[in-house]
Amino acid sequence: MSGGDQHYYFGGGDHVTMHGGSGNVGIDKRVTPAQELPEAVREALHQLLALVQELRAQVPTASADALDDALPALRTESDVQPQERHRALLAVAGIAATIGGLGVPIVEAVNKVLELMGAQ
């Protein structure tokens, strides 16, 4: 260190370098908003949501509740991080896979969205 610089490392990835001064406080933890979805992903999500709405009425209450939990992350207007949307897609695919033939179109729609998002 030269010129009185102080370096701090907080283990979890935060690294702070302070160049003099006094009363320095805090770390700026800005959250980056989710990126705009490409049109193909938006269309695929709309199709998936329509299928999920139909499926919801045909599954047990516990599965319907799990679908309800996933729906906000699947809406195109939702400002969610990609990993949250990915988890919701996998949850929907898991439920759809357990109900047999009725769930096949939903599993296919989820796979299409994942492929368009580059997650497959």
Backbone as CSV, one residue per row, in Angstrom:
resi,resn,N_x,N_y,N_z,CA_x,CA_y,CA_z,C_x,C_y,C_z
1,MET,0.841,-1.179,0.000,0.000,0.000,0.000,0.878,1.231,0.000
2,SER,0.449,2.192,-0.768,1.190,3.447,-0.767,0.213,4.591,-0.654
3,GLY,0.685,5.697,-0.180,-0.148,6.883,-0.084,-1.300,6.760,0.888
4,GLY,-1.227,5.859,1.862,-2.274,5.745,2.864,-3.506,4.996,2.400
5,ASP,-3.435,4.356,1.241,-4.580,3.572,0.778,-4.815,2.406,1.726
6,GLN,-6.063,2.084,1.933,-6.413,0.937,2.758,-7.267,0.002,1.919
7,HIS,-6.992,-1.296,2.025,-7.729,-2.289,1.271,-8.451,-3.215,2.235
8,TYR,-9.706,-3.474,1.920,-10.511,-4.350,2.758,-11.140,-5.417,1.875
9,TYR,-11.156,-6.636,2.376,-11.812,-7.732,1.659,-12.782,-8.392,2.627
10,PHE,-14.046,-8.522,2.212,-15.084,-9.038,3.093,-15.505,-10.459,2.740
11,GLY,-14.590,-11.300,2.344,-14.837,-12.724,2.148,-15.867,-13.114,1.116
12,GLY,-17.034,-12.535,1.125,-18.106,-12.947,0.233,-18.027,-12.331,-1.143
13,GLY,-16.927,-11.720,-1.482,-16.794,-11.149,-2.806,-16.655,-9.641,-2.798
14,ASP,-17.033,-8.982,-1.709,-16.896,-7.533,-1.656,-15.439,-7.160,-1.447
15,HIS,-14.987,-6.198,-2.217,-13.610,-5.714,-2.102,-13.693,-4.198,-2.107
16,VAL,-13.110,-3.595,-1.110,-13.186,-2.153,-0.969,-11.779,-1.588,-0.909
17,THR,-11.531,-0.563,-1.718,-10.269,0.165,-1.654,-10.616,1.606,-1.321
18,MET,-10.010,2.116,-0.264,-10.277,3.484,0.141,-9.022,4.302,-0.086
19,HIS,-9.164,5.413,-0.791,-8.049,6.287,-1.104,-8.148,7.544,-0.242
20,GLY,-7.636,7.429,0.972,-7.617,8.584,1.856,-9.003,9.013,2.299
21,GLY,-9.076,10.226,2.822,-10.339,10.773,3.280,-10.690,10.294,4.672
22,SER,-11.814,10.754,5.147,-12.282,10.323,6.457,-13.795,10.232,6.411
23,GLY,-14.335,9.459,7.320,-15.783,9.316,7.375,-16.352,8.498,6.220
24,ASN,-15.519,7.704,5.583,-16.014,6.851,4.498,-16.925,5.788,5.090
25,VAL,-18.126,5.681,4.553,-19.104,4.760,5.111,-19.802,3.996,3.976
26,GLY,-19.920,2.687,4.165,-20.814,1.886,3.342,-20.273,1.394,2.020
27,ILE,-21.028,0.472,1.465,-20.779,-0.110,0.155,-22.060,0.065,-0.642
28,ASP,-21.955,0.512,-1.876,-23.112,0.688,-2.742,-23.507,-0.670,-3.307
29,LYS,-24.653,-1.179,-2.898,-25.130,-2.500,-3.335,-26.300,-2.325,-4.299
30,ARG,-26.045,-1.746,-5.428,-27.115,-1.569,-6.416,-27.499,-2.913,-7.002
31,VAL,-28.785,-3.088,-7.193,-29.295,-4.303,-7.810,-29.564,-3.980,-9.276
32,THR,-28.987,-4.758,-10.157,-29.169,-4.549,-11.580,-30.531,-5.098,-11.997
33,PRO,-31.339,-4.278,-12.661,-32.647,-4.778,-13.078,-32.495,-5.874,-14.132
34,ALA,-33.488,-6.734,-14.189,-33.471,-7.803,-15.184,-33.490,-7.191,-16.585
35,GLN,-32.835,-7.852,-17.508,-32.780,-7.356,-18.871,-34.100,-7.588,-19.578
36,GLU,-34.374,-6.769,-20.585,-35.574,-6.917,-21.407,-35.535,-8.267,-22.106
37,LEU,-36.652,-8.962,-22.085,-36.732,-10.284,-22.711,-36.877,-10.148,-24.222
38,PRO,-36.176,-10.992,-24.986,-36.382,-11.004,-26.441,-37.831,-11.379,-26.758
39,GLU,-38.319,-10.930,-27.904,-39.707,-11.163,-28.286,-40.049,-12.651,-28.335
40,ALA,-39.138,-13.483,-28.826,-39.409,-14.928,-28.907,-39.635,-15.525,-27.514
41,VAL,-38.882,-15.066,-26.527,-39.051,-15.549,-25.149,-40.380,-15.059,-24.597
42,ARG,-40.717,-13.812,-24.882,-41.984,-13.250,-24.405,-43.167,-14.061,-24.952
43,GLU,-43.125,-14.376,-26.239,-44.207,-15.150,-26.854,-44.281,-16.555,-26.255
44,ALA,-43.126,-17.177,-26.069,-43.106,-18.528,-25.500,-43.643,-18.529,-24.069
45,LEU,-43.323,-17.500,-23.299,-43.848,-17.399,-21.929,-45.361,-17.193,-21.934
46,HIS,-45.863,-16.381,-22.865,-47.318,-16.180,-22.965,-48.016,-17.501,-23.265
47,GLN,-47.456,-18.281,-24.193,-48.041,-19.581,-24.526,-48.004,-20.511,-23.316
48,LEU,-46.881,-20.511,-22.615,-46.751,-21.352,-21.426,-47.773,-20.953,-20.365
49,LEU,-47.924,-19.665,-20.130,-48.878,-19.208,-19.121,-50.303,-19.654,-19.455
50,ALA,-50.666,-19.606,-20.730,-52.005,-20.052,-21.122,-52.184,-21.539,-20.810
51,LEU,-51.165,-22.336,-21.099,-51.231,-23.763,-20.801,-51.304,-24.023,-19.296
52,VAL,-50.527,-23.276,-18.539,-50.511,-23.457,-17.084,-51.867,-23.081,-16.487
53,GLN,-52.493,-22.044,-17.010,-53.825,-21.645,-16.509,-54.824,-22.791,-16.712
54,GLU,-54.753,-23.452,-17.876,-55.647,-24.583,-18.144,-55.332,-25.758,-17.214
55,LEU,-54.055,-26.021,-17.030,-53.630,-27.155,-16.197,-54.028,-26.949,-14.738
56,ARG,-53.961,-25.728,-14.276,-54.191,-25.424,-12.869,-55.517,-25.975,-12.362
57,ALA,-56.531,-25.920,-13.195,-57.863,-26.392,-12.796,-57.945,-27.917,-12.739
58,GLN,-56.924,-28.608,-13.244,-56.982,-30.064,-13.347,-56.030,-30.783,-12.394
59,VAL,-55.394,-30.042,-11.513,-54.426,-30.660,-10.597,-54.914,-30.511,-9.157
60,PRO,-54.378,-31.328,-8.249,-54.748,-31.195,-6.833,-54.388,-29.812,-6.282
61,THR,-55.012,-29.463,-5.197,-54.826,-28.141,-4.597,-53.363,-27.824,-4.301
62,ALA,-52.625,-28.781,-3.777,-51.215,-28.530,-3.458,-50.421,-28.188,-4.716
63,SER,-50.698,-28.889,-5.804,-50.009,-28.597,-7.068,-50.453,-27.251,-7.625
64,ALA,-51.740,-26.940,-7.505,-52.246,-25.641,-7.966,-51.591,-24.511,-7.189
65,ASP,-51.408,-24.708,-5.891,-50.737,-23.690,-5.073,-49.282,-23.507,-5.505
66,ALA,-48.601,-24.604,-5.824,-47.215,-24.514,-6.292,-47.142,-23.795,-7.632
67,LEU,-48.116,-24.054,-8.502,-48.163,-23.327,-9.777,-48.374,-21.839,-9.531
68,ASP,-49.286,-21.528,-8.594,-49.529,-20.121,-8.258,-48.255,-19.432,-7.774
69,ASP,-47.443,-20.161,-7.012,-46.185,-19.592,-6.520,-45.219,-19.289,-7.660
70,ALA,-45.260,-20.101,-8.719,-44.336,-19.939,-9.844,-44.800,-18.876,-10.842
71,LEU,-46.091,-18.643,-10.923,-46.632,-17.764,-11.964,-46.031,-16.358,-12.007
72,PRO,-45.838,-15.672,-10.889,-45.297,-14.313,-10.992,-43.956,-14.239,-11.722
73,ALA,-43.106,-15.224,-11.539,-41.788,-15.208,-12.191,-41.881,-15.529,-13.674
74,LEU,-43.015,-16.052,-14.122,-43.174,-16.414,-15.527,-43.847,-15.320,-16.345
75,ARG,-44.377,-14.320,-15.675,-45.029,-13.232,-16.401,-43.958,-12.345,-17.042
76,THR,-44.197,-11.967,-18.285,-43.191,-11.197,-19.020,-42.986,-9.807,-18.436
77,GLU,-43.995,-9.275,-17.777,-43.856,-7.938,-17.199,-43.143,-7.967,-15.844
78,SER,-42.887,-9.155,-15.321,-42.208,-9.287,-14.037,-40.735,-8.940,-14.184
79,ASP,-40.233,-8.187,-13.247,-38.817,-7.813,-13.232,-38.099,-8.794,-12.309
80,VAL,-37.823,-9.994,-12.830,-37.181,-11.037,-12.030,-35.826,-11.379,-12.632
81,GLN,-34.954,-11.841,-11.778,-33.639,-12.270,-12.231,-33.777,-13.594,-12.986
82,PRO,-32.880,-13.846,-13.926,-32.966,-15.081,-14.724,-33.002,-16.356,-13.886
83,GLN,-32.236,-16.414,-12.795,-32.221,-17.635,-11.981,-33.568,-17.870,-11.303
84,GLU,-34.280,-16.801,-10.951,-35.604,-16.963,-10.345,-36.598,-17.491,-11.381
85,ARG,-36.533,-16.958,-12.603,-37.411,-17.437,-13.675,-37.080,-18.898,-13.990
86,HIS,-35.807,-19.240,-13.994,-35.377,-20.614,-14.273,-35.949,-21.572,-13.229
87,ARG,-35.867,-21.197,-11.949,-36.424,-22.036,-10.881,-37.928,-22.230,-11.060
88,ALA,-38.627,-21.163,-11.418,-40.075,-21.250,-11.615,-40.405,-22.166,-12.793
89,LEU,-39.627,-22.074,-13.866,-39.845,-22.951,-15.017,-39.654,-24.416,-14.638
90,LEU,-38.622,-24.699,-13.871,-38.367,-26.077,-13.450,-39.478,-26.584,-12.528
91,ALA,-39.996,-25.722,-11.672,-41.094,-26.120,-10.786,-42.337,-26.478,-11.599
92,VAL,-42.664,-25.658,-12.588,-43.825,-25.921,-13.434,-43.629,-27.215,-14.217
93,ALA,-42.430,-27.409,-14.771,-42.152,-28.632,-15.526,-42.263,-29.860,-14.633
94,GLY,-41.806,-29.751,-13.393,-41.885,-30.869,-12.459,-43.321,-31.261,-12.161
95,ILE,-44.158,-30.279,-11.938,-45.573,-30.557,-11.672,-46.224,-31.167,-12.907
96,ALA,-45.945,-30.579,-14.063,-46.536,-31.075,-15.309,-46.099,-32.508,-15.593
97,ALA,-44.859,-32.831,-15.279,-44.342,-34.174,-15.549,-45.026,-35.228,-14.689
98,THR,-45.535,-34.848,-13.542,-46.156,-35.822,-12.638,-47.583,-36.178,-13.012
99,ILE,-48.187,-35.431,-13.927,-49.596,-35.695,-14.231,-49.800,-36.421,-15.555
100,GLY,-48.731,-36.898,-16.130,-48.849,-37.721,-17.331,-49.082,-36.935,-18.594
101,GLY,-49.944,-37.477,-19.457,-50.163,-36.928,-20.789,-50.623,-35.487,-20.815
102,LEU,-51.420,-35.085,-19.835,-51.883,-33.688,-19.790,-50.732,-32.703,-19.632
103,GLY,-49.673,-33.158,-19.014,-48.552,-32.262,-18.745,-47.524,-32.173,-19.854
104,VAL,-47.617,-33.068,-20.842,-46.610,-33.095,-21.907,-46.482,-31.754,-22.639
105,PRO,-47.588,-31.108,-23.049,-47.436,-29.817,-23.739,-46.761,-28.757,-22.867
106,ILE,-46.977,-28.829,-21.571,-46.358,-27.845,-20.681,-44.864,-28.111,-20.551
107,VAL,-44.491,-29.368,-20.418,-43.064,-29.694,-20.350,-42.375,-29.241,-21.631
108,GLU,-43.006,-29.464,-22.771,-42.440,-29.023,-24.049,-42.333,-27.505,-24.106
109,ALA,-43.357,-26.809,-23.614,-43.325,-25.344,-23.611,-42.225,-24.817,-22.691
110,VAL,-42.051,-25.445,-21.531,-40.976,-25.050,-20.612,-39.627,-25.257,-21.283
111,ASN,-39.456,-26.399,-21.932,-38.185,-26.664,-22.618,-37.907,-25.645,-23.707
112,LYS,-38.964,-25.208,-24.405,-38.797,-24.184,-25.441,-38.325,-22.875,-24.831
113,VAL,-38.945,-22.462,-23.730,-38.540,-21.219,-23.058,-37.101,-21.318,-22.579
114,LEU,-36.760,-22.443,-21.954,-35.389,-22.616,-21.468,-34.386,-22.560,-22.609
115,GLU,-34.731,-23.171,-23.719,-33.840,-23.151,-24.887,-33.677,-21.720,-25.409
116,LEU,-34.778,-20.992,-25.501,-34.713,-19.601,-25.982,-33.906,-18.713,-25.041
117,MET,-33.952,-19.041,-23.760,-33.200,-18.264,-22.771,-31.739,-18.711,-22.698
118,GLY,-31.405,-19.763,-23.432,-30.031,-20.255,-23.415,-29.695,-21.058,-22.185
119,ALA,-30.721,-21.583,-21.518,-30.500,-22.312,-20.270,-30.493,-23.824,-20.479
120,GLN,-30.543,-24.264,-21.718,-30.549,-25.703,-21.985,-29.482,-26.049,-22.965
